[in-house]
Amino acid sequence: MTDTQASHTARPELPDHLSIDPRSPHHVRAVFEHDIGIRFNGKDRNDVEEYCISEGWVRVPAGKTLDRKGQPLLIKLKGKVEAFYR
Protein backbone atom coordinates (compact mmCIF):
# COMPACT_ATOMS: atom_id res chain seq x y z
CA MET A 1 0.00 0.00 0.00
CA THR A 2 1.37 3.42 -0.92
CA ASP A 3 1.36 6.50 1.31
CA THR A 4 -1.53 8.07 -0.62
CA GLN A 5 -3.71 5.00 -0.08
CA ALA A 6 -2.87 4.98 3.64
CA SER A 7 -3.91 8.63 3.99
CA HIS A 8 -7.33 7.88 2.45
CA THR A 9 -8.04 5.11 4.95
CA ALA A 10 -6.87 7.12 7.99
CA ARG A 11 -10.04 8.93 9.00
CA PRO A 12 -10.35 11.17 12.03
CA GLU A 13 -12.67 9.97 14.77
CA LEU A 14 -16.19 11.38 14.42
CA PRO A 15 -16.83 13.92 17.18
CA ASP A 16 -19.81 13.81 19.54
CA HIS A 17 -20.98 17.25 18.32
CA LEU A 18 -20.43 18.32 14.70
CA SER A 19 -21.65 21.20 12.53
CA ILE A 20 -21.27 21.81 8.79
CA ASP A 21 -21.14 25.60 9.35
CA PRO A 22 -17.46 26.68 9.18
CA ARG A 23 -18.20 29.56 11.61
CA SER A 24 -19.29 27.12 14.33
CA PRO A 25 -16.86 26.05 17.07
CA HIS A 26 -18.10 22.48 16.42
CA HIS A 27 -16.90 22.46 12.79
CA VAL A 28 -14.03 20.00 12.15
CA ARG A 29 -12.64 20.45 8.64
CA ALA A 30 -10.71 17.14 8.60
CA VAL A 31 -13.93 15.16 9.08
CA PHE A 32 -15.56 16.75 6.00
CA GLU A 33 -12.77 15.51 3.73
CA HIS A 34 -14.59 12.15 3.92
CA ASP A 35 -18.19 11.15 3.16
CA ILE A 36 -20.24 11.16 6.38
CA GLY A 37 -23.61 9.55 7.01
CA ILE A 38 -26.11 10.35 9.75
CA ARG A 39 -28.73 7.86 10.89
CA PHE A 40 -31.52 9.46 12.93
CA ASN A 41 -34.07 7.15 14.60
CA GLY A 42 -33.02 4.31 12.28
CA LYS A 43 -33.30 6.27 9.01
CA ASP A 44 -30.46 7.78 6.98
CA ARG A 45 -30.75 11.58 6.73
CA ASN A 46 -29.05 13.70 4.07
CA ASP A 47 -30.21 17.10 5.35
CA VAL A 48 -28.53 17.25 8.78
CA GLU A 49 -26.71 20.56 9.42
CA GLU A 50 -25.55 19.78 12.96
CA TYR A 51 -25.77 16.87 15.39
CA CYS A 52 -24.97 15.87 18.97
CA ILE A 53 -24.85 12.14 19.73
CA SER A 54 -24.65 12.37 23.55
CA GLU A 55 -27.61 14.77 23.81
CA GLY A 56 -29.58 12.94 21.09
CA TRP A 57 -30.52 15.68 18.60
CA VAL A 58 -30.00 16.87 15.04
CA ARG A 59 -30.65 20.25 13.43
CA VAL A 60 -32.25 20.22 9.98
CA PRO A 61 -33.54 23.01 7.70
CA ALA A 62 -37.20 23.97 8.18
CA GLY A 63 -38.23 23.81 4.52
CA LYS A 64 -37.05 26.75 2.43
CA THR A 65 -37.38 29.27 5.25
CA LEU A 66 -34.37 31.55 5.78
CA ASP A 67 -33.32 33.51 8.85
CA ARG A 68 -32.55 37.25 8.75
CA LYS A 69 -28.95 36.54 7.71
CA GLY A 70 -30.02 34.44 4.71
CA GLN A 71 -29.11 31.11 6.31
CA PRO A 72 -31.59 28.20 6.42
CA LEU A 73 -33.82 28.28 9.50
CA LEU A 74 -32.98 25.15 11.50
CA ILE A 75 -35.18 23.07 13.74
CA LYS A 76 -33.95 20.66 16.40
CA LEU A 77 -35.24 17.08 16.33
CA LYS A 78 -34.64 14.78 19.29
CA GLY A 79 -34.01 11.06 18.97
CA LYS A 80 -31.29 8.45 18.51
CA VAL A 81 -28.33 9.78 16.48
CA GLU A 82 -25.63 7.65 14.80
CA ALA A 83 -22.79 9.11 12.75
CA PHE A 84 -20.66 6.97 10.43
CA TYR A 85 -18.31 7.11 7.46
CA ARG A 86 -19.70 5.84 4.17
Jmol script that loads the backbone (N, CA, C; Angstrom):
load data "model"
ATOM      1  N   MET A   1       0.854  -1.170   0.000  1.00  0.00           N
ATOM      2  CA  MET A   1       0.000   0.000   0.000  1.00  0.00           C
ATOM      3  C   MET A   1       0.900   1.234   0.000  1.00  0.00           C
ATOM      4  N   THR A   2       0.566   2.205  -0.840  1.00  0.00           N
ATOM      5  CA  THR A   2       1.367   3.423  -0.918  1.00  0.00           C
ATOM      6  C   THR A   2       0.916   4.418   0.150  1.00  0.00           C
ATOM      7  N   ASP A   3       1.691   5.492   0.306  1.00  0.00           N
ATOM      8  CA  ASP A   3       1.360   6.504   1.312  1.00  0.00           C
ATOM      9  C   ASP A   3       0.035   7.198   1.004  1.00  0.00           C
ATOM     10  N   THR A   4      -0.279   7.395  -0.287  1.00  0.00           N
ATOM     11  CA  THR A   4      -1.533   8.071  -0.625  1.00  0.00           C
ATOM     12  C   THR A   4      -2.726   7.197  -0.278  1.00  0.00           C
ATOM     13  N   GLN A   5      -2.614   5.890  -0.450  1.00  0.00           N
ATOM     14  CA  GLN A   5      -3.714   5.000  -0.078  1.00  0.00           C
ATOM     15  C   GLN A   5      -3.878   4.975   1.438  1.00  0.00           C
ATOM     16  N   ALA A   6      -2.804   5.001   2.183  1.00  0.00           N
ATOM     17  CA  ALA A   6      -2.871   4.976   3.641  1.00  0.00           C
ATOM     18  C   ALA A   6      -3.553   6.239   4.164  1.00  0.00           C
ATOM     19  N   SER A   7      -3.304   7.388   3.518  1.00  0.00           N
ATOM     20  CA  SER A   7      -3.911   8.632   3.993  1.00  0.00           C
ATOM     21  C   SER A   7      -5.418   8.640   3.752  1.00  0.00           C
ATOM     22  N   HIS A   8      -5.892   7.928   2.714  1.00  0.00           N
ATOM     23  CA  HIS A   8      -7.326   7.881   2.450  1.00  0.00           C
ATOM     24  C   HIS A   8      -8.051   7.005   3.470  1.00  0.00           C
ATOM     25  N   THR A   9      -7.382   5.990   3.996  1.00  0.00           N
ATOM     26  CA  THR A   9      -8.038   5.107   4.950  1.00  0.00           C
ATOM     27  C   THR A   9      -7.955   5.653   6.378  1.00  0.00           C
ATOM     28  N   ALA A  10      -7.008   6.546   6.648  1.00  0.00           N
ATOM     29  CA  ALA A  10      -6.868   7.124   7.992  1.00  0.00           C
ATOM     30  C   ALA A  10      -7.880   8.245   8.148  1.00  0.00           C
ATOM     31  N   ARG A  11      -8.982   7.939   8.805  1.00  0.00           N
ATOM     32  CA  ARG A  11     -10.043   8.927   8.999  1.00  0.00           C
ATOM     33  C   ARG A  11     -10.036   9.402  10.441  1.00  0.00           C
ATOM     34  N   PRO A  12     -10.270  10.690  10.643  1.00  0.00           N
ATOM     35  CA  PRO A  12     -10.354  11.170  12.028  1.00  0.00           C
ATOM     36  C   PRO A  12     -11.593  10.595  12.710  1.00  0.00           C
ATOM     37  N   GLU A  13     -11.533  10.470  14.014  1.00  0.00           N
ATOM     38  CA  GLU A  13     -12.675   9.966  14.766  1.00  0.00           C
ATOM     39  C   GLU A  13     -13.812  10.973  14.680  1.00  0.00           C
ATOM     40  N   LEU A  14     -15.038  10.478  14.496  1.00  0.00           N
ATOM     41  CA  LEU A  14     -16.188  11.379  14.418  1.00  0.00           C
ATOM     42  C   LEU A  14     -16.463  11.971  15.797  1.00  0.00           C
ATOM     43  N   PRO A  15     -16.590  13.296  15.888  1.00  0.00           N
ATOM     44  CA  PRO A  15     -16.834  13.923  17.183  1.00  0.00           C
ATOM     45  C   PRO A  15     -18.265  13.706  17.665  1.00  0.00           C
ATOM     46  N   ASP A  16     -18.484  13.931  18.952  1.00  0.00           N
ATOM     47  CA  ASP A  16     -19.814  13.811  19.545  1.00  0.00           C
ATOM     48  C   ASP A  16     -20.741  14.905  19.025  1.00  0.00           C
ATOM     49  N   HIS A  17     -20.202  16.085  18.775  1.00  0.00           N
ATOM     50  CA  HIS A  17     -20.978  17.245  18.318  1.00  0.00           C
ATOM     51  C   HIS A  17     -20.287  17.797  17.083  1.00  0.00           C
ATOM     52  N   LEU A  18     -21.023  17.880  15.958  1.00  0.00           N
ATOM     53  CA  LEU A  18     -20.427  18.321  14.702  1.00  0.00           C
ATOM     54  C   LEU A  18     -21.390  19.216  13.951  1.00  0.00           C
ATOM     55  N   SER A  19     -20.856  20.268  13.323  1.00  0.00           N
ATOM     56  CA  SER A  19     -21.650  21.205  12.531  1.00  0.00           C
ATOM     57  C   SER A  19     -21.009  21.382  11.168  1.00  0.00           C
ATOM     58  N   ILE A  20     -21.832  21.565  10.120  1.00  0.00           N
ATOM     59  CA  ILE A  20     -21.269  21.807   8.793  1.00  0.00           C
ATOM     60  C   ILE A  20     -20.927  23.280   8.579  1.00  0.00           C
ATOM     61  N   ASP A  21     -21.396  24.165   9.454  1.00  0.00           N
ATOM     62  CA  ASP A  21     -21.137  25.598   9.347  1.00  0.00           C
ATOM     63  C   ASP A  21     -19.694  25.895   9.766  1.00  0.00           C
ATOM     64  N   PRO A  22     -18.864  26.408   8.846  1.00  0.00           N
ATOM     65  CA  PRO A  22     -17.459  26.682   9.181  1.00  0.00           C
ATOM     66  C   PRO A  22     -17.288  27.727  10.282  1.00  0.00           C
ATOM     67  N   ARG A  23     -18.287  28.548  10.544  1.00  0.00           N
ATOM     68  CA  ARG A  23     -18.199  29.560  11.608  1.00  0.00           C
ATOM     69  C   ARG A  23     -18.445  28.972  12.989  1.00  0.00           C
ATOM     70  N   SER A  24     -18.957  27.751  13.048  1.00  0.00           N
ATOM     71  CA  SER A  24     -19.287  27.117  14.326  1.00  0.00           C
ATOM     72  C   SER A  24     -18.034  26.595  15.020  1.00  0.00           C
ATOM     73  N   PRO A  25     -17.996  26.647  16.353  1.00  0.00           N
ATOM     74  CA  PRO A  25     -16.862  26.047  17.073  1.00  0.00           C
ATOM     75  C   PRO A  25     -16.879  24.517  17.000  1.00  0.00           C
ATOM     76  N   HIS A  26     -17.980  23.937  16.521  1.00  0.00           N
ATOM     77  CA  HIS A  26     -18.098  22.483  16.415  1.00  0.00           C
ATOM     78  C   HIS A  26     -17.811  21.979  14.999  1.00  0.00           C
ATOM     79  N   HIS A  27     -17.266  22.838  14.154  1.00  0.00           N
ATOM     80  CA  HIS A  27     -16.905  22.455  12.786  1.00  0.00           C
ATOM     81  C   HIS A  27     -15.492  21.867  12.788  1.00  0.00           C
ATOM     82  N   VAL A  28     -15.335  20.656  12.245  1.00  0.00           N
ATOM     83  CA  VAL A  28     -14.029  19.999  12.154  1.00  0.00           C
ATOM     84  C   VAL A  28     -13.756  19.721  10.676  1.00  0.00           C
ATOM     85  N   ARG A  29     -12.889  20.523  10.078  1.00  0.00           N
ATOM     86  CA  ARG A  29     -12.640  20.447   8.643  1.00  0.00           C
ATOM     87  C   ARG A  29     -12.142  19.074   8.199  1.00  0.00           C
ATOM     88  N   ALA A  30     -11.287  18.432   8.980  1.00  0.00           N
ATOM     89  CA  ALA A  30     -10.709  17.138   8.599  1.00  0.00           C
ATOM     90  C   ALA A  30     -11.783  16.066   8.426  1.00  0.00           C
ATOM     91  N   VAL A  31     -12.853  16.142   9.185  1.00  0.00           N
ATOM     92  CA  VAL A  31     -13.931  15.156   9.078  1.00  0.00           C
ATOM     93  C   VAL A  31     -14.649  15.287   7.738  1.00  0.00           C
ATOM     94  N   PHE A  32     -14.807  16.518   7.238  1.00  0.00           N
ATOM     95  CA  PHE A  32     -15.557  16.751   6.005  1.00  0.00           C
ATOM     96  C   PHE A  32     -14.774  16.421   4.744  1.00  0.00           C
ATOM     97  N   GLU A  33     -13.528  15.990   4.884  1.00  0.00           N
ATOM     98  CA  GLU A  33     -12.772  15.512   3.730  1.00  0.00           C
ATOM     99  C   GLU A  33     -13.213  14.102   3.343  1.00  0.00           C
ATOM    100  N   HIS A  34     -14.068  13.492   4.155  1.00  0.00           N
ATOM    101  CA  HIS A  34     -14.592  12.146   3.921  1.00  0.00           C
ATOM    102  C   HIS A  34     -16.113  12.222   3.849  1.00  0.00           C
ATOM    103  N   ASP A  35     -16.730  11.199   3.268  1.00  0.00           N
ATOM    104  CA  ASP A  35     -18.186  11.149   3.156  1.00  0.00           C
ATOM    105  C   ASP A  35     -18.776  10.657   4.473  1.00  0.00           C
ATOM    106  N   ILE A  36     -19.657  11.466   5.080  1.00  0.00           N
ATOM    107  CA  ILE A  36     -20.235  11.159   6.385  1.00  0.00           C
ATOM    108  C   ILE A  36     -21.714  10.834   6.212  1.00  0.00           C
ATOM    109  N   GLY A  37     -22.187   9.880   6.990  1.00  0.00           N
ATOM    110  CA  GLY A  37     -23.606   9.555   7.006  1.00  0.00           C
ATOM    111  C   GLY A  37     -24.161   9.762   8.398  1.00  0.00           C
ATOM    112  N   ILE A  38     -25.428  10.165   8.475  1.00  0.00           N
ATOM    113  CA  ILE A  38     -26.113  10.352   9.750  1.00  0.00           C
ATOM    114  C   ILE A  38     -27.379   9.491   9.720  1.00  0.00           C
ATOM    115  N   ARG A  39     -27.524   8.665  10.731  1.00  0.00           N
ATOM    116  CA  ARG A  39     -28.732   7.862  10.892  1.00  0.00           C
ATOM    117  C   ARG A  39     -29.471   8.417  12.104  1.00  0.00           C
ATOM    118  N   PHE A  40     -30.707   8.861  11.872  1.00  0.00           N
ATOM    119  CA  PHE A  40     -31.525   9.456  12.927  1.00  0.00           C
ATOM    120  C   PHE A  40     -32.779   8.608  13.102  1.00  0.00           C
ATOM    121  N   ASN A  41     -32.942   8.045  14.296  1.00  0.00           N
ATOM    122  CA  ASN A  41     -34.068   7.152  14.603  1.00  0.00           C
ATOM    123  C   ASN A  41     -34.185   6.017  13.591  1.00  0.00           C
ATOM    124  N   GLY A  42     -33.031   5.464  13.177  1.00  0.00           N
ATOM    125  CA  GLY A  42     -33.019   4.313  12.283  1.00  0.00           C
ATOM    126  C   GLY A  42     -33.109   4.622  10.811  1.00  0.00           C
ATOM    127  N   LYS A  43     -33.209   5.903  10.422  1.00  0.00           N
ATOM    128  CA  LYS A  43     -33.302   6.270   9.009  1.00  0.00           C
ATOM    129  C   LYS A  43     -32.147   7.177   8.637  1.00  0.00           C
ATOM    130  N   ASP A  44     -31.548   6.932   7.457  1.00  0.00           N
ATOM    131  CA  ASP A  44     -30.464   7.785   6.978  1.00  0.00           C
ATOM    132  C   ASP A  44     -31.026   9.148   6.595  1.00  0.00           C
ATOM    133  N   ARG A  45     -30.347  10.205   7.036  1.00  0.00           N
ATOM    134  CA  ARG A  45     -30.753  11.580   6.729  1.00  0.00           C
ATOM    135  C   ARG A  45     -29.644  12.247   5.935  1.00  0.00           C
ATOM    136  N   ASN A  46     -30.020  12.978   4.899  1.00  0.00           N
ATOM    137  CA  ASN A  46     -29.054  13.700   4.067  1.00  0.00           C
ATOM    138  C   ASN A  46     -29.115  15.202   4.288  1.00  0.00           C
ATOM    139  N   ASP A  47     -30.006  15.667   5.171  1.00  0.00           N
ATOM    140  CA  ASP A  47     -30.212  17.102   5.352  1.00  0.00           C
ATOM    141  C   ASP A  47     -29.765  17.622   6.718  1.00  0.00           C
ATOM    142  N   VAL A  48     -28.952  16.859   7.432  1.00  0.00           N
ATOM    143  CA  VAL A  48     -28.529  17.250   8.777  1.00  0.00           C
ATOM    144  C   VAL A  48     -27.448  18.329   8.694  1.00  0.00           C
ATOM    145  N   GLU A  49     -27.669  19.448   9.376  1.00  0.00           N
ATOM    146  CA  GLU A  49     -26.713  20.556   9.419  1.00  0.00           C
ATOM    147  C   GLU A  49     -25.791  20.454  10.635  1.00  0.00           C
ATOM    148  N   GLU A  50     -26.310  19.887  11.723  1.00  0.00           N
ATOM    149  CA  GLU A  50     -25.553  19.781  12.963  1.00  0.00           C
ATOM    150  C   GLU A  50     -26.134  18.616  13.759  1.00  0.00           C
ATOM    151  N   TYR A  51     -25.267  17.947  14.537  1.00  0.00           N
ATOM    152  CA  TYR A  51     -25.770  16.868  15.386  1.00  0.00           C
ATOM    153  C   TYR A  51     -25.014  16.811  16.694  1.00  0.00           C
ATOM    154  N   CYS A  52     -25.618  16.161  17.702  1.00  0.00           N
ATOM    155  CA  CYS A  52     -24.970  15.868  18.971  1.00  0.00           C
ATOM    156  C   CYS A  52     -25.432  14.478  19.387  1.00  0.00           C
ATOM    157  N   ILE A  53     -24.507  13.530  19.417  1.00  0.00           N
ATOM    158  CA  ILE A  53     -24.845  12.143  19.727  1.00  0.00           C
ATOM    159  C   ILE A  53     -25.219  11.989  21.199  1.00  0.00           C
ATOM    160  N   SER A  54     -24.416  12.564  22.121  1.00  0.00           N
ATOM    161  CA  SER A  54     -24.646  12.374  23.555  1.00  0.00           C
ATOM    162  C   SER A  54     -25.966  12.992  24.018  1.00  0.00           C
ATOM    163  N   GLU A  55     -26.359  14.124  23.419  1.00  0.00           N
ATOM    164  CA  GLU A  55     -27.612  14.770  23.810  1.00  0.00           C
ATOM    165  C   GLU A  55     -28.794  14.266  22.991  1.00  0.00           C
ATOM    166  N   GLY A  56     -28.528  13.545  21.887  1.00  0.00           N
ATOM    167  CA  GLY A  56     -29.576  12.938  21.087  1.00  0.00           C
ATOM    168  C   GLY A  56     -30.412  13.914  20.281  1.00  0.00           C
ATOM    169  N   TRP A  57     -29.774  14.769  19.456  1.00  0.00           N
ATOM    170  CA  TRP A  57     -30.518  15.681  18.605  1.00  0.00           C
ATOM    171  C   TRP A  57     -29.771  15.969  17.306  1.00  0.00           C
ATOM    172  N   VAL A  58     -30.545  16.396  16.306  1.00  0.00           N
ATOM    173  CA  VAL A  58     -29.997  16.872  15.040  1.00  0.00           C
ATOM    174  C   VAL A  58     -30.695  18.189  14.710  1.00  0.00           C
ATOM    175  N   ARG A  59     -30.029  19.023  13.935  1.00  0.00           N
ATOM    176  CA  ARG A  59     -30.648  20.253  13.425  1.00  0.00           C
ATOM    177  C   ARG A  59     -30.761  20.099  11.917  1.00  0.00           C
ATOM    178  N   VAL A  60     -31.969  20.329  11.410  1.00  0.00           N
ATOM    179  CA  VAL A  60     -32.247  20.220   9.979  1.00  0.00           C
ATOM    180  C   VAL A  60     -32.955  21.488   9.515  1.00  0.00           C
ATOM    181  N   PRO A  61     -32.851  21.821   8.217  1.00  0.00           N
ATOM    182  CA  PRO A  61     -33.536  23.011   7.701  1.00  0.00           C
ATOM    183  C   PRO A  61     -35.054  22.851   7.800  1.00  0.00           C
ATOM    184  N   ALA A  62     -35.732  23.954   8.108  1.00  0.00           N
ATOM    185  CA  ALA A  62     -37.197  23.970   8.178  1.00  0.00           C
ATOM    186  C   ALA A  62     -37.737  24.400   6.818  1.00  0.00           C
ATOM    187  N   GLY A  63     -37.758  23.488   5.865  1.00  0.00           N
ATOM    188  CA  GLY A  63     -38.227  23.809   4.520  1.00  0.00           C
ATOM    189  C   GLY A  63     -37.287  24.772   3.827  1.00  0.00           C
ATOM    190  N   LYS A  64     -37.865  25.759   3.141  1.00  0.00           N
ATOM    191  CA  LYS A  64     -37.049  26.747   2.426  1.00  0.00           C
ATOM    192  C   LYS A  64     -36.953  28.062   3.178  1.00  0.00           C
ATOM    193  N   THR A  65     -37.392  28.067   4.424  1.00  0.00           N
ATOM    194  CA  THR A  65     -37.382  29.275   5.246  1.00  0.00           C
ATOM    195  C   THR A  65     -35.953  29.695   5.576  1.00  0.00           C
ATOM    196  N   LEU A  66     -35.687  31.004   5.474  1.00  0.00           N
ATOM    197  CA  LEU A  66     -34.367  31.548   5.778  1.00  0.00           C
ATOM    198  C   LEU A  66     -34.459  32.478   6.980  1.00  0.00           C
ATOM    199  N   ASP A  67     -33.352  32.564   7.737  1.00  0.00           N
ATOM    200  CA  ASP A  67     -33.324  33.512   8.849  1.00  0.00           C
ATOM    201  C   ASP A  67     -32.945  34.898   8.315  1.00  0.00           C
ATOM    202  N   ARG A  68     -32.813  35.882   9.194  1.00  0.00           N
ATOM    203  CA  ARG A  68     -32.553  37.253   8.751  1.00  0.00           C
ATOM    204  C   ARG A  68     -31.171  37.446   8.127  1.00  0.00           C
ATOM    205  N   LYS A  69     -30.275  36.462   8.308  1.00  0.00           N
ATOM    206  CA  LYS A  69     -28.945  36.540   7.705  1.00  0.00           C
ATOM    207  C   LYS A  69     -28.863  35.742   6.405  1.00  0.00           C
ATOM    208  N   GLY A  70     -29.992  35.187   5.960  1.00  0.00           N
ATOM    209  CA  GLY A  70     -30.020  34.440   4.709  1.00  0.00           C
ATOM    210  C   GLY A  70     -29.625  32.983   4.842  1.00  0.00           C
ATOM    211  N   GLN A  71     -29.444  32.514   6.063  1.00  0.00           N
ATOM    212  CA  GLN A  71     -29.108  31.107   6.313  1.00  0.00           C
ATOM    213  C   GLN A  71     -30.394  30.314   6.502  1.00  0.00           C
ATOM    214  N   PRO A  72     -30.376  28.999   6.203  1.00  0.00           N
ATOM    215  CA  PRO A  72     -31.592  28.202   6.420  1.00  0.00           C
ATOM    216  C   PRO A  72     -32.001  28.219   7.895  1.00  0.00           C
ATOM    217  N   LEU A  73     -33.298  28.343   8.144  1.00  0.00           N
ATOM    218  CA  LEU A  73     -33.823  28.276   9.500  1.00  0.00           C
ATOM    219  C   LEU A  73     -33.801  26.811   9.925  1.00  0.00           C
ATOM    220  N   LEU A  74     -33.165  26.528  11.059  1.00  0.00           N
ATOM    221  CA  LEU A  74     -32.975  25.151  11.497  1.00  0.00           C
ATOM    222  C   LEU A  74     -33.913  24.808  12.640  1.00  0.00           C
ATOM    223  N   ILE A  75     -34.392  23.569  12.627  1.00  0.00           N
ATOM    224  CA  ILE A  75     -35.183  23.066  13.741  1.00  0.00           C
ATOM    225  C   ILE A  75     -34.439  21.897  14.366  1.00  0.00           C
ATOM    226  N   LYS A  76     -34.623  21.722  15.660  1.00  0.00           N
ATOM    227  CA  LYS A  76     -33.949  20.655  16.399  1.00  0.00           C
ATOM    228  C   LYS A  76     -34.916  19.489  16.562  1.00  0.00           C
ATOM    229  N   LEU A  77     -34.464  18.305  16.160  1.00  0.00           N
ATOM    230  CA  LEU A  77     -35.241  17.082  16.331  1.00  0.00           C
ATOM    231  C   LEU A  77     -34.521  16.199  17.330  1.00  0.00           C
ATOM    232  N   LYS A  78     -35.259  15.643  18.278  1.00  0.00           N
ATOM    233  CA  LYS A  78     -34.641  14.784  19.289  1.00  0.00           C
ATOM    234  C   LYS A  78     -34.907  13.322  18.969  1.00  0.00           C
ATOM    235  N   GLY A  79     -33.889  12.491  19.223  1.00  0.00           N
ATOM    236  CA  GLY A  79     -34.007  11.064  18.974  1.00  0.00           C
ATOM    237  C   GLY A  79     -32.635  10.410  19.026  1.00  0.00           C
ATOM    238  N   LYS A  80     -32.552   9.194  18.502  1.00  0.00           N
ATOM    239  CA  LYS A  80     -31.286   8.451  18.508  1.00  0.00           C
ATOM    240  C   LYS A  80     -30.464   8.850  17.288  1.00  0.00           C
ATOM    241  N   VAL A  81     -29.217   9.297  17.534  1.00  0.00           N
ATOM    242  CA  VAL A  81     -28.334   9.781  16.476  1.00  0.00           C
ATOM    243  C   VAL A  81     -27.133   8.846  16.344  1.00  0.00           C
ATOM    244  N   GLU A  82     -26.834   8.444  15.104  1.00  0.00           N
ATOM    245  CA  GLU A  82     -25.634   7.648  14.804  1.00  0.00           C
ATOM    246  C   GLU A  82     -24.907   8.320  13.647  1.00  0.00           C
ATOM    247  N   ALA A  83     -23.618   8.542  13.815  1.00  0.00           N
ATOM    248  CA  ALA A  83     -22.790   9.109  12.747  1.00  0.00           C
ATOM    249  C   ALA A  83     -21.817   8.037  12.284  1.00  0.00           C
ATOM    250  N   PHE A  84     -21.558   7.982  10.966  1.00  0.00           N
ATOM    251  CA  PHE A  84     -20.663   6.968  10.432  1.00  0.00           C
ATOM    252  C   PHE A  84     -20.044   7.465   9.133  1.00  0.00           C
ATOM    253  N   TYR A  85     -18.933   6.845   8.757  1.00  0.00           N
ATOM    254  CA  TYR A  85     -18.309   7.113   7.459  1.00  0.00           C
ATOM    255  C   TYR A  85     -18.900   6.169   6.441  1.00  0.00           C
ATOM    256  N   ARG A  86     -19.169   6.675   5.261  1.00  0.00           N
ATOM    257  CA  ARG A  86     -19.697   5.837   4.171  1.00  0.00           C
ATOM    258  C   ARG A  86     -18.574   5.220   3.390  1.00  0.00           C
TER     259      ARG A  86
END
end "model"
wireframe off; spacefill off
backbone 0.3
color backbone group
